[in-house]
Amino acid sequence: MSEARYRLPARRAHWLFRFECDGQSYTGGIGRFEDGRIAEVFINSVKVGTAAETNAQDAAIVASLALQHGCPVETIGHALARSGGSAGPLATLLRLVADK
């Protein structure tokens, strides 16, 4: 049986972050639950319509669904950690947000 999805209010605060990953510029956004936990993630590239942007957006959608079903953001970040320190756009954004 799956964990119930935590619904977000229709109107909620949203924080934007500009960052770079693998030489590409991105804008990432996060929304939070009322208790402050990250509830949703959005990622867009300045290079609209590219495979890199599509992959980043897909990763953000899956991460948002995981978060709304109770997966801790730390678990997602740990799962995305790679040896050598390389990271994709989602891992980069989550690391940036963790520092705030």
C-alpha positions as CSV (number, residue, x, y, z in Angstrom):
1,M,0.0,0.0,0.0
2,S,1.4,3.4,-0.9
3,E,1.8,6.4,1.4
4,A,-1.0,9.0,1.1
5,R,-0.1,12.1,-0.8
6,Y,0.2,15.3,1.2
7,R,-1.9,18.0,-0.6
8,L,-0.5,21.5,-0.9
9,P,-2.6,24.6,-0.6
10,A,-3.6,26.3,-3.9
11,R,-1.7,29.4,-3.0
12,R,1.7,29.0,-1.4
13,A,5.1,30.7,-1.2
14,H,7.7,29.7,-3.8
15,W,11.5,30.4,-3.7
16,L,13.6,30.7,-6.8
17,F,17.3,30.0,-7.2
18,R,19.6,30.5,-10.1
19,F,22.4,28.0,-10.5
20,E,24.7,26.3,-12.9
21,C,25.3,22.7,-13.5
22,D,27.6,21.1,-16.1
23,G,28.0,24.5,-17.9
24,Q,24.2,25.1,-18.2
25,S,22.3,27.8,-16.4
26,Y,19.1,26.8,-14.6
27,T,16.3,28.4,-12.5
28,G,15.1,26.1,-9.7
29,G,12.1,26.7,-7.5
30,I,10.9,25.1,-4.4
31,G,7.7,25.2,-2.5
32,R,7.3,24.1,1.1
33,F,4.8,22.5,3.4
34,E,3.4,24.6,6.1
35,D,5.9,23.1,8.6
36,G,8.9,24.2,6.4
37,R,9.7,20.9,4.7
38,I,10.3,21.0,1.0
39,A,7.2,19.9,-0.8
40,E,7.8,20.5,-4.5
41,V,10.7,21.2,-6.9
42,F,10.7,22.9,-10.3
43,I,13.7,23.3,-12.7
44,N,13.9,25.2,-16.0
45,S,16.9,25.8,-18.2
46,V,17.7,28.9,-20.1
47,K,18.0,26.6,-23.1
48,V,14.3,25.9,-23.5
49,G,13.3,22.6,-25.1
50,T,16.6,20.9,-24.8
51,A,17.1,17.4,-23.6
52,A,18.9,18.7,-20.6
53,E,15.9,20.8,-19.6
54,T,13.5,18.0,-20.2
55,N,15.5,15.6,-18.0
56,A,15.8,18.2,-15.2
57,Q,12.1,18.9,-15.3
58,D,11.3,15.1,-15.2
59,A,13.6,14.7,-12.2
60,A,11.9,17.6,-10.5
61,I,8.4,16.1,-11.0
62,V,9.5,12.7,-9.7
63,A,11.2,14.4,-6.7
64,S,8.0,16.4,-6.0
65,L,5.8,13.4,-6.0
66,A,8.2,11.5,-3.7
67,L,8.3,14.5,-1.3
68,Q,4.5,14.7,-1.3
69,H,4.3,11.0,-0.5
70,G,6.5,11.3,2.5
71,C,10.1,10.7,1.2
72,P,12.5,13.0,3.1
73,V,14.5,15.4,1.0
74,E,17.7,14.0,2.6
75,T,16.9,10.5,1.2
76,I,16.5,12.0,-2.3
77,G,19.8,13.9,-1.9
78,H,21.6,10.8,-0.7
79,A,20.3,8.7,-3.6
80,L,21.5,11.3,-6.1
81,A,25.0,11.5,-4.5
82,R,27.8,10.2,-6.8
83,S,31.4,9.5,-6.1
84,G,33.7,12.2,-7.3
85,G,31.2,14.9,-6.4
86,S,29.5,15.2,-9.8
87,A,25.9,16.0,-9.6
88,G,23.0,16.7,-12.0
89,P,20.6,19.7,-11.8
90,L,18.3,18.2,-9.2
91,A,21.1,17.2,-6.8
92,T,22.7,20.6,-7.3
93,L,19.5,22.5,-6.5
94,L,18.8,20.4,-3.4
95,R,22.4,21.0,-2.2
96,L,21.9,24.7,-2.8
97,V,18.6,24.7,-0.9
98,A,20.1,22.7,2.0
99,D,22.7,25.5,2.5
100,K,19.9,28.1,3.0
